[in-house]
Amino acid sequence: MSLYKELITAKDGSVIPVFSSGKTMHSKYSPLREAETFGNDINPGSLFTVILGLGGGYHISSFADKHPDHFIIAVEESEAAISFLKEIKCNIQISNLKNIIITIPSELSQALKKYYLPSVYGGINILSNRPWHEENKELSDQIIKTINETLKEISRDYSVQCHFGLIWQKNILSNLKTLSKTNLNIDTDKTAAIIAAGPSLDSTIDRILSDRAKYYIIATDTALSVLSKRKIKIDAAVSIDGQNISYKHFVGNCSQETLFIFDLQANFNAVNYVSSISDKILFVKSGHPLCTLAEKYSTGSFTEITSGAGTVTIAAIDFARKAGFKKFEVYGADFSYINNKPYTKGTYLDILYRYDEDKTFPAENLFTHLLYRTEINKKENVIHTEVLDLYKSTFIDWINTNNLKWSFENDIYVINSPAINKSSLCPNPVFNFSAFIADIKAVYEKIKNLKRIEYSDPVIISILPYVSYLRTKNKEISFENAVKLALSNILEYNF
C-alpha cells in the first residue's frame, strides 16, 4: 500500500501530503510556521544531518535556511513516494540545492559513504519528522540501524585516516618523486602462489618446494624473510603498509630478480632501500585521493589494487588477478592465530623479539602480549579477533565479487578463474611533479584568506586524510584552518 494517498491545501495555501491512514504530515493551518521549530536542538559541532521523512519538504527547507553550512540527506519511504511528493513546489526547490540529497532507505548506506566526511562535517545529526515517524515506526527503526551500522564502518575508516594521514601523505609525495619506468614480464601461465605469513605456512611451504617450477611466487612483505631464509626464489613482493616497521621486512631479503609492488602510500624508507638494489619497482594505488589527483599529472594511470579492509594478502592476490593469472593458491592466509602463534617461523618479529628478550622477560611474553592485545574468541587451538575475522570476510568477499571458484583444503586456498583473464597492469606513468606542486600552491594562494572553503576542489579532496589527522591532533582546529595547514605543510615539505 502506498504511504501517501493525496495532496491537500493547508489554510495558508501550502500543499501538504496526506498519509493513507488519513493523517496529514504537516499542519493543516500553517506548515511553514510549524517548520520553524524543526531541528532547533542539534549539536552545533555537527554539520551533517539525516532527516527521516521528506513529506512536503517545509521542515527540511526551514532547517536548511537556519543551517546553511549543513549537508542534508532526506530519507523517504520509496522512489514512488518521492516522485509523488515532487509535485510539491517546496520539494522541487530543495531538490535543486547542492547540499541536499533525497534518497530511499535501501540507498542510504551508500549515500552516507559517499557524502559523509567526518573530517569536513564533524559529527552527524539524526532528525525525524514526528508524524512521518508515527506512520513508519518499523521503517524508522530499520533506517536508524542502517545509519548506525554504516557509521561504524565509516568510523573505522576515519580512525585509520586519523592515525595514518600524515604518514600516508609523506610517503605518497616521496614515492611520486621516485617514479621510473619498469618492465613487466610476468609468466601468467604458471600458478600464482600468494604467500602470507600465517602460522600454517610452517606446514604448507613444502608443497611449493616440491614443485617450485610450477609457481610464480608472490610474497607479502611479512613473508619475505621467511622465504629468503628457505632460499626460495621470490618472483614478486607486495607491500602496502606506510609504517616504518615495514622497512625491516626488506633489509637483507631483496633480489634484483624480484618485482616489487608498492602501494604509493607504502613506506618510503622501504622503497628507497629496494631502489638501491633493484629498479624493478611497480607502484600501484589503493584508493587514497592524493593518488587519484596525481594521475592528472601523469602520462598514464596507476594500477588500482584492492586491499579489502587493508590487508596485504588481498592486495597480493588482487595484483595477481590484475596481472592475468588464472590459477591461484594462497598460503599462510589463516586470519587467526593457530597453536598460540601469530606468525610462521622466521618473520621479522622472531628477530625483533629475540633481540630484546632476557631471562626475566623471554620472547614468548612478547608474542603472548601480541596475541591477547585485543578481545579474543578462542576455539580449541585457534584464536580469532574482530579484526582478523574482518580480514577473512573481506577476503572471501573479494573472491566472490570477482566470480572466482575456490576451495580450502589443508590450510591452502585454491582459486580458479573460469573466464579468460587478461592483464590490466599499468607500468609506472611519467609524472610531472613540478606541475602537481604548482597547482597545489595555486589552490593554497586562492583559499588562504577565505573563512569558508568548499571541499569539492580536487586538491582539497586529495588531502582529506591528512586533514583528518590534523583535526584529531588538534580538536579545536576548524576544517578551513586544517586545510590551509595541510596545504602549507605540503609546500614546506617539498621546498
N, C-alpha and C positions, 0 to 999 in steps of 0.2 A: 504494500500500500504506500502511496506517495506521502511524504511528510507534510506537504502543503496542498491545500485544495483550491485556494483562490486568493486574489488580491482585493483589498478594500481601501477606501479612502478615509483617513482619520479626520477629526474635526478641523485640524489646522491645514488640511489639504495634502498631507503626506500619504503616499501609498504604502500600505503595510501588508505583510503576508499573514494568512490565516492557516493554522495547522489543521490537519484532517480531523482533529478532535474538536474543532470549533473555536479553540482559544487563539487569541492573537499573540504574535511575538512581541509587539510593541504596544505602547499606549494608544488607545483609540482616540485620545484627545490631542496629545502633543508629543509625538515620538522624539522630536528634536529637543524639547525641554527635558524629557526623561533621559535622553542620551548624555546630557551634560555631566551627570554624576558618574557615568560609567568609567571604571578604571582609575578612580581618584587615588586609591590606596595601592600604590605599586612601589617596588624597590627602585629608588632613584638612581642606583648604580647599574641597573639592568636596562639595556636599550634594545632588547629583543622581546617581542610579545607574541604569544599564540592566543588567539581568540576563538573560542568554540561557539559557532553559530554565526552565520552570515546574515540571515533574515533580510531586513530592509537596508542594512548597512549603516543606519544612523549612528549606532553606538560606536562602530568602527571609525566612521568619519569624524565623530567628535573626539575620539581618543587620538586619532592621527593629528588633528588640529592642535590638541593640547601637548602632544609629544612628537613634534616633527622629526626628532632625531632617531625615533624608534623604527626598527624594521618589524613589520607585522605579517604574520601568517594567519589568515582566517580559514577556519575549517568548517565545511558544510557537509551535510549528510551524504550527498551523491552528486554526480555530474548533472543528472536530470533536475535536481533541486537548484543547482547553481544556474543552469540555463533558464529555469523558471523565474528565479529571483533577479536575473539580469535585465528583466523588463523594467525594474525599478530604477529611476534616474540616479539615485544616490549610489547604487551599486555600479552603474556604468562609470560614474565619476571615480570611485575609489579603485576600480579595476584598472584604470589608466595611470595610477600613481606608481612610481617605480619602487617605492618602499613597502608596497603591499602585495602579497601573493595570496590568491584564493585557491584552496586545494580541497581534496577529499581525504577521508581517514586512511585509505589504502596507500596514498601517495605522500602522506605526511612525513614519514620517516626519511624518505629520500629528499624531501624539501628541506627538512632540518639539516641534513648532512650537507646540502648544497649551500644554504644561505646562512646558517647559524655559525658565526665565527667568534668564539669566546674572546679572542684577543682584541676584537673590534667592539663587541657589544657587551662584554662583561657577562652578567648573569642573564636569566631568562624569566619572564613573567608569563603566567598562565591564567587567562581570564575566561569566564563563561557568561554568556547571556542567560540569565536565570530562567525565563520561560522556555528557552531552547533546551536547557539542561533538563528541565522537568519533563519535556517531551521525549528526550533521548538519554535517559539515565544509563542504560546499559552501554550505549554507544559512547557516551561521555567517559565512562569508566575505561572502555577499551582505548579511547584516544589518550587519556592520561597515562595508561600503561605503555602505549606506544611511545609517548613523549619521554617517559622515564627510562625505558629501555634504550632508546636512541641516544638520549643524553649521556647515559652510562658509556656507550660506545664512543661518542664524541669526546667525553671527558677523558677517556683512556688515551685517545689520540692527542688531545690537548696537553695532557700531563707529560707525554713523551716530547712534544714540541717545547714545552716549558723547560724540560731538562736538557734537551739536546739542541735547542735553537741556535745557540752561539757556536757550538762545535760544528754543527752541520754547515752553517754559513761560512765559517773559516775554511773548512775542508773543501767545500764546493769552489770557492774563489781560488784557493790554492791549486786544486786539481785542474781547473779550467786553464790555468797558466801552463800546465804541463802537457796539454793535449798534443799528441803526434799520431800520425797515421800508423796503423798496424795491419798486417796481412792476416786474413782469416782463412786458414787451411785446415778444415776440420773433417775428419773421416766419419761421416754420419751413417755409414753402413754398419759400423760397429754398434754394440750395445753401450749406451751411456750409463756408466756406473757412478751414481751420486754417492759420495762418501761423507756422511755426517760422523760426529764423534760420540754417539751414544754408547752405553756400556756393551750392547750386543755386538759391537764391532769386534770385540775380543774374540768371539767365536765364529763370526761370519767372514772375516777378512781372508781366511784361507781359500774360500771359494774363488776369490779374484786371483789369488796367487796360482791356483791350479790351472787357470786358463787365461793368463794375462793378455794374450794377443786378441782375445775376443772383445776386450773392453776399451772404451775411451773414458779414462778416469777423470771425473770432475770432483775435486775435493772442496769441501767447505774449509774456510780458513782455520777453524778449530782442529780439523783433522790433518792439517799439513804436516805437523811434526810427527804424527803417528805413522803416516805413510812414508815419510822421509827416513825414519828410523828403521823401517822394514825394507828400505831401499826399493820401494815401489815407484816406478816412473809415474809422475803426475802430468797428465795432458793439459789440464786446466784447473784453475783455482778461483774460487769466488769469495769476495769479501764485501759486506755492506755496512759493517759496524764503524761508526765515526769515532769511537773511543780510542784512546791511545793504547789501551791494553791489546788491541788487535795487532799492533805493530809487532808484538812478541811472537805472534804466530809465524811470521815470515823470516825472522832472523835465523840464518843457518839452514833454512828449508826451501830455498828458491833455486830454480834451474833456468838456464837460458832457453830450454826447450819447452817450458811451460807457458801456456797462455794465461795471463792473469786478468780476471774480470773484476773490476772495481765499480761499485756504485759511485757516482760523482760525489756523494756525501761521505764516502768512506774515509778512514783516517789518512791524512796526507803524509804522515811520517812513514806509514806502511807503503804508500805509493812511492814516495821518494826513495825508500830503501830498495824496493823492487826495481825501480827505474835505473838504479845504479848497477843492476845485474843484467836486466833484460829490457828490450824495447817492445816486447810482446804484451802490451797492456791495452785492454779494451775497456773503455768507460761506458757504463750504462746508467740509466736513471730509474728511480723507483717512486716517483710522484712528487718530489719536492718542487714547489712552484718556482724556485730560483733556477732550477734546471730547465723548466719549460720556457722561462724568459730567455735563458742563454741560447736556446735553439734559434731564436730570432736573429741572432748574430753569427749563425753558423752556416756553412755551406750545405749541411745535411742535418739529419736528426740523430739523437742518441737512441739506441735500442731501449725500449721500456721493459723493465723486468719486474714481475710481481714477486713480492716477498711476503704476501699474506699478512699476518699480524706482526711482521718484522723478523722473520726467521730466515737465516741464510740457507737452510736446506731447501725451502720453497724457491728462493731466488736461484739456487743452483739448478734445480730441475726445470724451472721456467726458462733459464738460459738454454738448457739442453733442448727443450721443445722449440724455442726460437731458432736454434742452430739447425734444426731439421732432423733430429733423431726420431726414430720410430719406435725404438725399444729402449726401455729404461729399467734399471734396477737400483733401488735405494737402500743403502746400508747404514746402520747406526742411527736410523731415524726412530728412536724409541719414544720420544715425547714423554718420558718418565724416567725415574731413577730405578734401575734394576739391581737387585742384590746389594742395596745400600751404596750404590756407586753412581755419581752424577755423570761421569765420562768414561770413555775407554782408556786403556793404559797408554801413556806416552804423550798426553796433551801438555800444553804449557803449564797447567795447574800442577802437574806432578813435580815439575822443576821448581815452580814458584813456592809451593807449599813445603817441599822437602828442604828448600834453602833456608826457610825461616823456622823450621822445627827444632826442638831440643828435647831433652829427656822429660821435662815437665810439661811440655806442650807439643806433642807429636803432630805430624801432618794429618793424621786421622781426625784430630779435633777440628781442624780447618775444614776438612771435607764434610764432617758431620754438621758444622755450622752452615755450610752451603746447602746441605740437604734440607735442613729444618729452619731456614731463614724466613719462610712464609708458611701459612697454614697448609697442611698436607692431608692427603687421603691415602692411607696405606692399605693395600690388599695383598696379603701374603708377603712376597718379597719385592713387590712393586710399589713405588711411591709416586703418587700423582699430585700435581698442584694445579691451581686455576690457570696459571699462565701456560703451563705445558699442555693442559687439556685444550686451551685455546689454539695453541700452535698445531695440535693434531687435527682439530676440527677444520682449521683453515687449510691445512694440507689436503685433507680429504675433499674439501670444497673445491680446491684447485683442480684436483683430478677429475671430479665430476663436472665442473664447469667447462673443462676442455674436452669433455666427451671421450675420456680415455678408459680403456678396460684395465682392471687391476686386480691383483690378488696379494695376499700377505701370508707368506709361508716361511717358517724357520727364521723369523725376525727380518725378513727381506721383503720389501715391496717390489713386485714385478708389474710393470706398467707397459701397455702397448697402445700405440695409436692406430686405430682401424683405418684412418684416412691417410692419403699421401701428405707428408709433412715437409714443406719446403722451407728453406732458411729465410728468416726475416731479419737477420742480424745486420746492423749498420756499422761500418767501420767508423772510427773516430772522425768527426767532421772538422773542418778547418774553422777555428773560432776567432772572431775579431774582438779581442779583449778591450782594446782602446775605445772602440765604438760603444761597447757594452758599458764601460765605466763612464763615458761621456754622457750617455743618456741618463744614467743614474744621477750624475751631477746636475744635469738639467732639471730633473724632477725635484731634486733637493732645493735648488735655487728657486724653483717655482712655488714650493709649499712651505719654505722655512719661516715665512712671516704670516702664514694663514692660521686662523684659530680653528677652522673646521676643515677636515681633509676627507675627500671621498676615497674609499679604499679600492674603487674599481680600476684604478690605473694599474696596468700590468706590473710596473716596477714595484708598486706598493704591495700588490698581492704577493709578489715574489719574496718579500721579507717578512711576511706574517708569522712564520715560525720563530724568527728572531724577535719580533715584537712580543710574541707570547712569552719568550724567555725574559725580556726586559720588564714586562709588566708583572711577572712573577717575582722577580728580584726586587722591584720597587712597586709596592701596592698602590702608592699614591700617584704614580705617573699616568697621565692620560694617554689615550690611544694616539692622539695627534703628536704629543711630545715624544712618545715611544717611536713613532715612525720617523720623526726628524732625527732622533738619536741614532736609530738603526742606519739610516742613510748616511749620516755624517761619519759613523764608525766604519762603514764600507769604504768611503772615500779616504779616511785617515789611514785605514789598514793597507790600502793599495798605493798610497802616495806619501 
